Amino acid sequence: MSEYSAYKDVPWLRKSGTNSVFLILHVLTLGFLPLLLVTCIVLVTGEIYYKQSESNGTLKTWSKANKVVAFLLLLAPLILTGVVIATIAGF
């Protein structure tokens, strides 16, 4: 359930538009900008909100599918980073 009923009350970091930009920048820079990591941290610590309201008056939040896609997009750079670190460390 959403804790906000007005979009203006939602912190900028929890707004869908902000995190959508983070996702797009992540894809366009091939993971070079770690902004998707910010989105994933925000998702772990709470919800990301749309401007649209539910029938009960609270704001809609990102679905489980949105959350899965965000984490899947983060998975490849994390694996690549791990491989590079393992290579440098000589494993």
Rosetta silent file (secondary structure, phi, psi, omega in degrees, C-alpha in Angstrom):
SEQUENCE: MSEYSAYKDVPWLRKSGTNSVFLILHVLTLGFLPLLLVTCIVLVTGEIYYKQSESNGTLKTWSKANKVVAFLLLLAPLILTGVVIATIAGF
SCORE:     score description
SCORE:     0.000 S_00000001
   1 L     0.000  141.386 -178.533    0.000    0.000    0.000 S_00000001
   2 L   -76.016  141.720  176.918    1.221    3.496   -0.844 S_00000001
   3 L   -93.854   -4.588 -179.249    2.057    5.887    1.959 S_00000001
   4 L  -114.984  143.466  174.711    1.514    8.954   -0.262 S_00000001
   5 L  -115.023  -13.340  177.963   -1.701   10.350   -1.671 S_00000001
   6 L  -123.999  128.588 -176.729   -0.197   13.449   -3.354 S_00000001
   7 H   -62.327  -31.355 -179.743    2.631   13.196   -5.861 S_00000001
   8 H   -65.213  -20.508  179.835    4.080   16.531   -4.690 S_00000001
   9 H   -84.765  -12.266 -177.598    4.745   14.917   -1.290 S_00000001
  10 L   -77.208  130.577  176.365    6.900   12.143   -2.765 S_00000001
  11 L   -60.982  146.785 -175.019   10.667   12.743   -2.418 S_00000001
  12 H   -55.954  -32.950 -177.002   12.347   13.241   -5.832 S_00000001
  13 H   -74.075  -15.825  179.473   14.370   10.062   -5.441 S_00000001
  14 H  -102.075    7.199  179.646   11.201    7.979   -5.064 S_00000001
  15 E   -86.478  141.774 -178.349    9.477    9.372   -8.179 S_00000001
  16 H   -61.012  -40.766 -179.220    9.062    7.112  -11.188 S_00000001
  17 H   -59.520  -43.703  178.566   10.251    9.768  -13.630 S_00000001
  18 H   -60.104  -48.293 -176.252   13.578   10.185  -11.823 S_00000001
  19 H   -73.578  -27.159  174.016   14.218    6.456  -11.724 S_00000001
  20 H   -66.296  -40.286  175.726   13.134    5.983  -15.336 S_00000001
  21 H   -61.984  -42.253  177.647   15.800    8.517  -16.337 S_00000001
  22 H   -58.845  -43.564  179.121   18.314    6.555  -14.247 S_00000001
  23 H   -63.078  -44.750 -179.383   17.361    3.353  -16.102 S_00000001
  24 H   -63.832  -44.486  178.742   17.651    5.012  -19.516 S_00000001
  25 H   -63.510  -35.451  177.226   21.039    6.554  -18.681 S_00000001
  26 H   -61.738  -47.630 -178.536   22.230    3.161  -17.456 S_00000001
  27 H   -67.235  -45.001 -177.874   21.277    1.509  -20.744 S_00000001
  28 H   -64.877  -31.781 -179.875   22.612    4.343  -22.940 S_00000001
  29 L   -97.208   10.571  179.430   25.992    4.370  -21.157 S_00000001
  30 L    54.983   36.299  176.434   26.140    0.552  -21.108 S_00000001
  31 L    85.386    3.506 -179.058   26.241    0.573  -17.317 S_00000001
  32 L   -65.114  -41.289  176.268   29.082    3.086  -17.030 S_00000001
  33 L   -84.579  126.046 -175.808   26.968    5.437  -14.896 S_00000001
  34 L   -82.039   27.393 -177.467   26.024    3.675  -11.636 S_00000001
  35 H   -66.514  -27.440  177.873   22.627    5.403  -11.416 S_00000001
  36 H   -65.128  -30.208  175.743   20.813    2.080  -11.684 S_00000001
  37 H   -61.656  -38.478  176.947   22.457    1.124   -8.418 S_00000001
  38 H   -61.934  -45.665  178.742   20.699    4.125   -6.865 S_00000001
  39 H   -59.590  -43.630 -179.436   17.358    2.901   -8.232 S_00000001
  40 H   -65.392  -37.879  176.902   17.961   -0.584   -6.833 S_00000001
  41 H   -65.138  -41.851  177.867   18.855    0.830   -3.410 S_00000001
  42 H   -61.141  -41.410  179.946   15.676    2.932   -3.477 S_00000001
  43 H   -66.446  -35.988  179.299   13.655   -0.200   -4.360 S_00000001
  44 H   -69.306  -32.586 -176.071   15.210   -2.191   -1.532 S_00000001
  45 H   -94.218   -3.882  179.365   14.417    0.553    0.977 S_00000001
  46 L   169.534 -156.622 -176.123   10.876    1.335   -0.202 S_00000001
  47 L  -102.469  161.012  170.251    8.601    2.037   -3.144 S_00000001
  48 L  -115.158  132.488 -168.456    8.878    4.127   -6.293 S_00000001
  49 E  -109.809  140.971  171.590    5.709    6.093   -7.063 S_00000001
  50 E   -89.287  166.456  174.276    3.813    7.024  -10.244 S_00000001
  51 E   -72.976  -26.357 -176.118    1.713   10.192  -10.628 S_00000001
  52 E   -71.482  148.048  179.619   -1.414    8.047  -11.129 S_00000001
  53 E  -103.195  151.859  172.189   -3.644    7.243   -8.171 S_00000001
  54 L   -77.659  172.914  179.285   -5.228    3.968   -7.130 S_00000001
  55 L   -65.579  -23.552 -179.890   -8.989    3.754   -6.618 S_00000001
  56 L   -87.488    1.732  175.943   -8.458    4.269   -2.872 S_00000001
  57 L    97.391  -10.634  177.277   -6.691    7.623   -3.481 S_00000001
  58 L   -85.747  162.859 -178.311   -3.111    6.517   -2.832 S_00000001
  59 E   -78.318  146.516  175.432   -0.440    6.666   -5.512 S_00000001
  60 E   -71.272  149.950  178.308    0.398    3.681   -7.690 S_00000001
  61 E  -119.726  165.834  177.468    3.802    2.113   -7.138 S_00000001
  62 L   -59.378  139.945  179.464    6.184    0.183   -9.353 S_00000001
  63 L   -79.122  171.899  176.601    5.067   -3.382   -9.887 S_00000001
  64 H   -60.806  -35.672  179.195    7.134   -6.471   -9.151 S_00000001
  65 H   -61.622  -43.430  177.349    7.898   -6.692  -12.891 S_00000001
  66 H   -59.652  -41.905 -178.608    9.457   -3.202  -12.842 S_00000001
  67 H   -66.502  -41.299  179.280   11.576   -4.205   -9.856 S_00000001
  68 H   -63.329  -44.421  179.687   12.746   -7.435  -11.509 S_00000001
  69 H   -60.955  -43.199  179.228   13.763   -5.577  -14.682 S_00000001
  70 H   -59.862  -45.429 -179.177   15.753   -3.033  -12.654 S_00000001
  71 H   -70.231  -34.644  177.531   17.662   -5.770  -10.829 S_00000001
  72 H   -66.749  -38.534  176.618   18.243   -7.756  -14.038 S_00000001
  73 H   -64.532  -30.208  179.733   19.699   -4.659  -15.714 S_00000001
  74 H   -80.248  -23.219 -174.618   22.037   -4.278  -12.743 S_00000001
  75 H   -61.867  -46.843 -177.553   23.112   -7.927  -12.781 S_00000001
  76 H   -59.760  -49.119  178.327   25.326   -7.800  -15.916 S_00000001
  77 H   -63.441  -33.756  178.259   27.509   -4.874  -14.732 S_00000001
  78 H   -66.583  -41.891  178.178   27.871   -6.496  -11.314 S_00000001
  79 H   -65.393  -44.877  179.079   29.001   -9.775  -12.864 S_00000001
  80 H   -60.535  -42.961  177.643   31.387   -7.940  -15.214 S_00000001
  81 H   -61.649  -43.125  177.620   32.831   -5.983  -12.299 S_00000001
  82 H   -61.618  -40.751  178.581   33.308   -9.208  -10.361 S_00000001
  83 H   -65.539  -43.514  179.495   35.096  -10.850  -13.310 S_00000001
  84 H   -62.954  -44.011  179.352   37.399   -7.838  -13.740 S_00000001
  85 H   -65.488  -41.774  178.023   38.228   -7.772  -10.032 S_00000001
  86 H   -63.329  -38.614  178.628   38.818  -11.533  -10.003 S_00000001
  87 H   -65.240  -45.240  179.443   41.090  -11.207  -13.035 S_00000001
  88 H   -64.018  -38.904 -178.622   43.099   -8.399  -11.472 S_00000001
  89 H   -76.355  -13.028  177.209   43.351  -10.335   -8.203 S_00000001
  90 L    87.298   24.085  179.771   44.573  -13.408  -10.099 S_00000001
  91 L   -85.292    0.000    0.000   41.710  -15.787   -9.345 S_00000001
